[in-house]
């Protein structure tokens, strides 16, 4: 009887009740849906407390040695409740960490995070946005394919990337395919699409499409021009036209209205303010304000007069003075058919199968030449001889005429028509 009394006392002291396979501790009426209910107003439940190493000795991070789904421990190292999920990681298993509901992410850093569980973002099918001073300052929108990060980068557009303070901030709803990277890059673009603009203030005022600007303030003042490529600091800075390709720091910086120019090199084409279809290749090429269809190749190859058209200067430091002119080199020897022209010749032409054809014209055409220069040389097809301009006071033409038919020797008569002075040039025939 004494033993029975002691058992009854102990049973009711702990209020341990088993009813229909329900166990209650601290309650005589455990919830019918609970196999175990704990009830107390002054005590809690202590589950096993392990360090991270001890917990992982039960199972590695992917649970290779654990098969019990729902195993629960408290990790004293991480200070987190850990529950094992055997279905995670393609059923290889993994420990899942839990934080108190009201703890959230700390503003001074978080510990014990796991890349598979912890994140900043949305868990529903909605975009993620950020704000600073209640201004949109970041957006990941999988509906419009927009990715933006930076103060007031805006929310509109499609297929857009904007990174940097106010980058692409004015983009309208109809814009698409713009990439704006750098503070103020492409800031004022309301309607332009498919631009790639990288650099502080690059394309600041752009409102056109299909432009590529890379470099600090490149294309800054362009508003309506399309299909331009400006690469380099201040390249195309003032341009507001179409179809220019510019590569080089401060290249084509002052060109405002010129179109379809090709510019390559530091400061190349910088002084040309409005010319179109020009080619500038080399540092400082271009020179004076030009017109259209000029070619300058070589550092400091320049036009010495303004307004030239169809002028070509080839070679470093080459200068051209008038339109429709081709200048080869500055004090350079030119070789045709040879890679090593004779140093005493400004032009060395070599061939063992071809000759040289100088200009051929009839006598009327020859006499119609305006202001011929002394030494000018042509072949007169009417007379069948070579003529040269003497440059004498009488401004007469002289000619070379065949003299003699000797086998061993042939000669030429050089005749000044007005003076009838006859010279003989002999050469082996």
Secondary structure, 3 states (H helix, E strand, C coil): CHHHHHHHHHHHHHCCEEECCEEEECCCCCCCCCCEEECCCCCCCCCCEECHHHHHHHCCCCCCCCCCCCCEEEECCCCEEEEEECCHHHHCCEEEEECCCCCCCCCCCCCCCCCCCCCCCCCCCCCEEEEECCEEEEEEECCCCEEEECCCCCCCCECCEEECCCCCCCCCCCCECCEEECCCCCCCCCCCCCCEEECCCCCCCCCCCCCEEECCCCCCCCCCCCCCEEECCCCCCCCCCCCCEEECCCCCCCCCCCCCCEEECCCCCCCCCCCCCCEEECCCCEECCCCCCCEEECCCCEECCCCCCCCEEECCCCEECCCCCEEECCCCCEEECCCCCCCCCCEEECCCCCCCCCCEECHHHHHCCCCCCCCCEEEECCCCEEEEECCCCCCCEEEEEEECCCCCEEEEEEEECCCCEEEEEEEEC
